[in-house]
C-alpha cells in the first residue's frame, strides 16, 4: 500500500510539473537569477511545486468562527505575528501553519456571511502597512478580487471605503466577496466603482486619508501555470508595459490622497522593474511624496516570512522559502507632504 501511495503521489506531481509553462519559466529564469542571485533556486522550487504552497486563514470578525479557531489551535496553527508587530489590530485574526495544505473554502450563500477567507499571508502586509484607523476615508484603487478590502475591514471601521475595479469580470468577483463577508450596515459605507484607476485622482482629488494601490502586475505564481503558451508569450511581450501603467496608477492615487495621507503600493511579482524601479520613479518625480521606513516589519516578521534585499527603506519584498512559502509580495509605503509636487 505504501508503494502504491508513493506511485499516486509521483503521478500527481508529474501532472503538476506538466502544467508549468516553460515559456514563462525560461523568461523568469533569465531575469530572476540575475535579480535574486542564489535565492532564486529556492524560490523557483517553491513556485513550481504547488504541493509546497501554504494557505493562511483570515477569520471574519463579523461572523466569528470560534469552533474553527479551536480546531486550528489543535492542528498547530499559530496567529500571524503573534503579537510582535506594533500597531497590529487586535480585531484581525489570521492563522497559519508551518506545513503545506489548506482547509476547504466556504461556498457563497446569499444572506449568510462566510466565517473565513483563505489567502497568501504575505498579502496582509500591504494592509497592515496602511495602518487604517476608525473613521478614515480609504481607497482601494485596484480592489478585485476583494481580499485586501476584506482584510482592511477586519482592522478598523472606516468612515468611507471606496473599492474600485476597472475590469468588469473582476468587479463581479469583488462585489460577491464583499457580500460574502461584510454585514449590511458596513456595506452602506462602502462604494464600489468601475473607473479607470488612472482617472480616479482627477475624479476625487485629495479625498482620501489612506490609499492602497495593489497594482496589476506579472502575477508570478499564476503566470507559471499558464495553460496556453501563445497567450503566455503575449503576456511576456506586454509585460514591459506594466511599469508605465503602475506609475500612472500611482500618480492618480497621489492626486486622490489628501496632504499628510498615506499611500501603500503592492504587487505579487518579484520583478524589480515593477517594484523598486516604479517607486524610485515616483520618488524622483514627485517632491511632495516621502518614503516611509518599514524595515521594522521585516525585523518583527522574520519568523513567518523571508525577505529579499530591496535597497529601499520604504520597500519590502517577501520571497517564497521552505516552510515559509509566502509571497511573492512587494510592499512600499509613501506619505504625501503638504508641499506642491512636480508631475
C-alpha positions in Angstrom: 0.0 0.0 0.0 2.8 2.4 0.8 4.4 1.8 -2.6 1.1 2.4 -4.3 0.6 5.7 -2.4 4.1 6.8 -3.5 3.1 6.0 -7.0 0.0 8.1 -6.8 2.0 11.0 -5.3 4.6 10.8 -8.0 1.9 10.7 -10.7 0.2 13.7 -9.2 3.5 15.6 -9.0 4.1 14.6 -12.6 0.8 16.2 -13.7 1.6 19.4 -11.8 5.0 19.5 -13.5 3.4 19.2 -16.9 1.3 22.2 -16.2 4.2 24.5 -15.7 4.6 26.9 -18.7 8.2 26.5 -20.0 8.0 29.9 -21.9 7.3 31.7 -18.6 9.7 29.7 -16.5 12.6 30.3 -19.0 11.8 34.0 -19.0 11.7 34.2 -15.2 14.9 32.1 -15.0 16.8 34.7 -17.0 15.5 37.7 -15.1 15.3 36.4 -11.5 18.6 34.5 -11.4 20.2 37.9 -12.0 17.9 39.9 -9.6 17.8 37.4 -6.8 21.0 35.5 -7.2 21.3 32.2 -5.4 17.9 32.8 -3.6 16.1 32.2 -7.0 16.9 28.5 -6.8 14.7 28.0 -3.7 12.1 30.5 -4.9 11.8 28.6 -8.2 11.5 25.3 -6.4 8.6 26.6 -4.3 6.8 28.5 -7.1 6.8 25.4 -9.3 5.6 23.0 -6.6 2.0 23.7 -5.6 2.2 20.8 -3.1 4.5 23.1 -1.1 2.2 26.1 -1.0 0.7 27.3 2.2 -2.7 29.0 2.8 -3.4 31.3 5.7 -6.9 31.5 7.3 -8.2 35.1 7.9 -11.1 34.9 10.4 -14.1 37.1 9.7 -14.9 39.2 12.8 -18.4 39.8 11.5 -19.3 36.1 11.8 -16.6 34.8 14.1 -15.8 31.1 13.8 -15.0 30.2 17.5 -15.1 26.4 16.8 -12.8 26.7 13.8 -10.4 28.7 15.9 -10.2 26.0 18.5 -9.7 23.4 15.7 -6.8 25.4 14.1 -5.1 25.6 17.5 -5.4 21.8 17.8 -3.9 21.4 14.4 -0.8 23.5 15.3 -1.8 26.7 13.6 -0.4 30.0 15.1 -1.5 33.6 14.7 0.3 35.8 12.3 2.9 38.0 14.0 1.9 36.5 17.4 1.6 40.0 18.9 5.1 41.1 17.9 4.1 43.8 15.4 3.5 47.3 16.8 0.0 48.7 16.0 -1.2 45.3 15.0 -5.0 45.5 15.1 -6.5 43.2 17.8 -9.6 42.8 15.8 -7.8 41.0 12.9 -7.0 37.3 13.5 -5.1 35.3 10.9 -3.8 31.8 11.4 -1.1 30.0 9.6 0.6 26.6 9.7 4.3 25.8 9.0 3.2 22.8 6.9 1.6 22.9 3.4 -2.0 22.4 2.8 -5.3 24.2 3.0 -8.7 23.9 4.6 -11.8 23.8 2.3 -13.2 27.1 1.0 -16.7 28.1 2.0 -19.4 28.4 -0.6 -21.1 31.7 -1.4 -24.6 31.7 0.1 -26.8 34.8 -0.2 -27.7 36.1 3.2 -25.0 34.1 5.1 -21.7 35.7 5.9 -18.6 33.5 5.4 -16.5 32.8 8.5 -13.0 32.8 7.0 -11.0 33.8 3.9 -8.1 31.8 2.6 -5.1 33.8 1.4 -1.4 34.1 0.9 -0.3 35.5 4.3 2.1 38.0 2.7 -0.9 39.8 1.1 -1.8 41.1 4.6 1.4 43.1 4.7 0.2 46.0 2.5 -3.0 46.2 4.6 -1.0 46.4 7.9 1.4 48.9 6.4 -1.6 51.2 5.7 -2.4 51.3 9.4 -6.1 52.0 8.9 -7.9 53.7 11.8 -11.6 54.0 12.6 -13.4 56.8 10.7 -10.8 57.3 8.0 -11.6 57.6 4.3 -9.8 54.9 2.4 -9.4 54.0 -1.3 -8.6 50.5 -2.6 -7.8 51.5 -6.2 -7.5 48.1 -7.8 -9.6 46.1 -5.4 -10.6 42.8 -7.0 -10.9 40.1 -6.0 -11.5 41.8 -2.7 -9.2 40.0 -0.2 -7.4 43.2 0.8 -10.7 45.1 1.2 -11.9 42.4 3.5 -8.7 42.5 5.5 -8.9 46.3 5.8 -12.4 45.9 7.4 -11.0 43.4 9.9 -8.5 46.1 11.0 -10.9 49.0 11.6 -14.2 50.6 10.7 -13.5 53.3 8.1 -15.8 56.3 7.7 -15.8 55.6 4.0 -14.3 52.8 1.9 -14.1 53.1 -1.9 -13.4 49.9 -3.7 -12.6 50.4 -7.4 -12.0 47.8 -10.1 -11.8 48.6 -13.8 -12.1 45.1 -15.1 -15.9 44.2 -15.4 -15.4 40.5 -14.7 -13.2 41.1 -11.7 -15.7 43.7 -10.5 -18.4 41.0 -10.2 -15.9 38.9 -8.2 -15.2 41.9 -5.9 -19.0 42.5 -5.3 -19.5 38.9 -4.4 -16.6 38.8 -2.0 -17.9 41.9 -0.2 -21.4 40.5 0.0 -20.0 37.2 1.5 -18.0 38.8 4.3 -19.4 42.2 5.2 -22.7 42.9 7.1 -25.3 45.2 5.6 -24.6 48.2 8.0 -21.0 48.3 6.8 -21.9 47.7 3.2 -23.6 51.1 3.4 -20.3 52.9 4.0 -18.6 51.1 1.0 -18.7 52.4 -2.5 -17.9 50.1 -5.4 -16.9 51.6 -8.7 -15.7 50.6 -12.2 -13.5 53.6 -13.0 -10.2 53.5 -14.9 -7.8 53.9 -11.8 -5.7 56.3 -13.8 -8.6 58.8 -13.7 -9.5 58.5 -10.0 -7.2 61.3 -8.9 -8.9 63.8 -11.2 -12.4 62.5 -10.3 -11.8 62.7 -6.5 -8.8 65.0 -5.7 -7.4 64.9 -2.2 -10.4 62.9 -1.0 -8.7 60.1 1.0 -6.7 59.7 4.2 -5.3 56.3 3.0 -4.9 54.8 -0.5 -3.9 51.2 -1.4 -2.6 50.5 -4.9 -2.4 46.7 -5.2 -1.4 47.1 -8.9 -1.9 44.9 -11.9 1.4 43.1 -12.3 3.2 40.0 -13.5 1.5 37.6 -11.2 4.4 35.2 -10.9 2.5 32.3 -9.3 -0.3 32.2 -11.8 1.8 33.0 -14.9 4.0 30.0 -14.3 0.9 27.8 -14.8 -0.4 29.4 -18.0 -2.1 26.7 -20.0 -1.7 28.4 -23.3 1.9 29.0 -24.4 0.9 31.5 -27.1 -1.0 33.6 -24.5 1.9 33.3 -22.2 4.3 34.6 -24.9 1.9 37.5 -25.5 1.9 38.3 -21.7 5.6 38.3 -21.6 5.8 40.8 -24.5 3.2 43.0 -22.9 5.0 42.8 -19.5 7.3 45.7 -20.4 4.3 48.0 -20.5 3.2 47.2 -16.9 5.6 49.7 -15.1 4.1 52.6 -17.1 0.6 51.5 -16.1 1.7 51.1 -12.5 3.3 54.6 -12.4 0.1 56.1 -13.9 -2.0 54.4 -11.2 0.3 55.7 -8.5 0.2 59.3 -9.9 -3.6 59.1 -9.9 -3.5 57.7 -6.3 -1.3 60.6 -5.2 -3.8 63.1 -6.6 -6.6 61.3 -4.7 -4.7 61.4 -1.5 -5.0 64.3 0.9 -1.8 66.1 2.1 -0.5 64.2 5.1 -2.1 61.0 3.9 -0.5 57.5 3.5 -0.1 55.5 0.2 0.8 51.9 0.1 1.9 50.2 -3.2 2.0 46.4 -3.6 2.4 43.8 -6.3 2.7 40.0 -6.3 5.7 39.8 -8.5 9.4 39.6 -7.9 10.2 41.9 -10.8 12.4 44.9 -9.9 11.1 46.8 -12.9 7.6 46.6 -11.4 8.6 47.1 -7.8 11.7 49.2 -6.8 12.0 50.9 -10.2 8.4 52.1 -10.1 8.8 53.5 -6.6 12.1 55.2 -7.5 10.4 56.9 -10.4 7.6 58.2 -8.2 10.0 59.5 -5.6 12.2 61.1 -8.2 9.3 62.9 -10.0 7.2 63.9 -7.0 8.8 66.3 -4.5 5.7 66.0 -2.3 6.0 62.3 -1.8 8.2 61.0 1.0 9.4 57.4 1.6 8.4 55.8 5.0 10.7 53.4 6.7 9.0 50.0 7.0 12.1 47.9 7.8 10.7 47.3 11.2 8.0 45.0 9.7 10.8 42.8 8.3 12.6 42.6 11.6 9.5 41.6 13.6 8.1 39.2 10.9 11.3 37.2 10.0 10.0 34.1 11.8 7.0 34.0 9.4 8.4 35.5 6.2 11.6 35.5 4.2 12.6 38.9 2.8 15.0 39.7 -0.1 17.0 43.0 0.0 15.3 45.8 -1.9 17.8 48.6 -1.4 14.9 50.7 -0.1 13.9 51.7 3.4 10.3 52.2 2.2 10.1 48.8 0.4 9.9 45.1 1.4 10.0 42.0 -0.8 8.7 38.7 0.5 10.1 35.7 -1.3 8.8 32.1 -1.0 11.0 29.9 1.1 10.9 26.4 2.5 8.4 26.3 5.4 7.6 29.9 4.7 6.1 29.6 1.2 4.5 33.1 1.2 4.8 35.7 -1.5 6.0 36.9 -3.9 4.8 40.2 -2.4 6.4 43.7 -2.7 5.2 46.5 -0.4 6.2 50.1 -0.4 4.9 52.9 1.9 4.8 56.5 1.0 3.5 59.8 2.5 2.2 62.9 0.8 3.6 66.1 2.3 1.9 69.5 2.3 4.2 71.0 -0.3 3.4 71.2 -4.0 4.7 68.3 -6.2 6.1 68.1 -9.7 4.3 66.0 -12.3 
